[in-house]
Amino acid sequence: MLITPPHPQEGFRPFTYLDKACRSMIIDGLWSFHDLPHPDTLAGALEQLLMLYPLLAGHIEGDRGIAWGKGDGVRFDTVESPLRRHETSRAELLPGLTVKAMKQGRAPLFAARLTRLGDGCVLGVQCSHACADGSAFYTLMDDWGRLARQLPVEAPCLDAEAFPRPADLTREEALRQVTGAGWVKVGLSTLLGQLWREARGITHLCTQAPLPPADQLATWRHEAAQRHGGPVGSYAVYAAWLLQACRKLNATPPHLPGSVVTVCNLRGRIPSLPRKYMGNAVINLVAHGFHADMDVPEAAAKLQSHLQSYLTGDGRLLTDYVRLNAYAAGYPLPYVPFDVDNANGKRPTTLYINDMSKFPVYALDFGTGKPSSAEPPDLPDPIRLWPAPSADAHPILYFGGHMAKRHNRLRAPL
């Protein structure tokens, strides 16, 4: 059935360069519960959610943005099945939205399917990535649960103007800055490589891999903090270990240096972007120069220093970096901050890491308890850190693409 806001108002939100770049992706999620409220309760809470997030009930208008309030809505279906969870596929549990239909304005931008199985319930959700990144998606899902429990919800920031806009910079000046910063030129081979991986099914490969023992990670983190001269985050230690582990997995020649691409949430780190900014608000921070003779603590300290250079202070350096990315996308300039072909290649030395471990994935509660499991979205991340069900446990490591294929084939300990 189609769910619409009880008091629809017309509106339009223009795309930022990030929103536009994400139109060809869907962010999805699967939550398994022992039980869920009656569908009417979920549908009623979803109506209230659309009052806070009206763009979810809208449609895409070409490359301009999202319009709402003209009879659009979101889809909410219920399915009864005697099967058990292990007998059902991911596709059966998701609502079945397609990128093509959404981009053409013919499909909802958000849909949910409640499936009651023989051994519990599964809530499958799909959302256009043009509407939300991971932080926004899991925040709005948590809001849906709070509304079902009749709890207050803080209104999100829907203003696209909150995202940093480029100041006056000519194309020539922008080109000089990106080339001077060592950005990598993107050519036809990058697009062809992406299409080839899609056709071969490599893009959607995903496999779980073990992290080192907790005591070893704690030791490395302590040693890294001593070398850094201050606290070192757990992410820096995970990434530093992954540099070593992937060298082993990919048989990387020792003379080749490594790089780390960190997917950084900009909310709260740029003055104009509040915690509940709705949309896409991430940037790729790239750290170079990790050599084979670096141990984990040294690499972790180096990465921590690099991240702190962007994430501390008044946010000006980070804002300028975001604006330069916006210039490159807007003109457009065929340059990006890291080697995309390498990061998605068969033996990457550029590690693209999406750390989703802090998202409130398991906080979702509609009044009948929290989920027993939550599956990560089907996105083309070469490396992902996913939250564990237990809040005090280390995250779950997933390899994607060629990395997943190689790990599945070798099955060698990392």
Helices and strands as residue ranges (DSSP letters): E 2-3, E 11-14, H 17-21, E 26-33, H 39-52, G 54-57, E 59-61, E 65-68, E 74-80, G 85-87, H 90-93, H 99-103, E 110-117, E 120-128, H 134-148, G 160-162, H 171-180, E 184-185, H 188-200, E 206-209, H 214-228, H 234-250, E 258-265, E 282-290, H 296-311, H 316-330, E 335-336, H 340-343, E 350-355, G 361-363, E 373-375, E 383-386, E 396-400, H 401-410
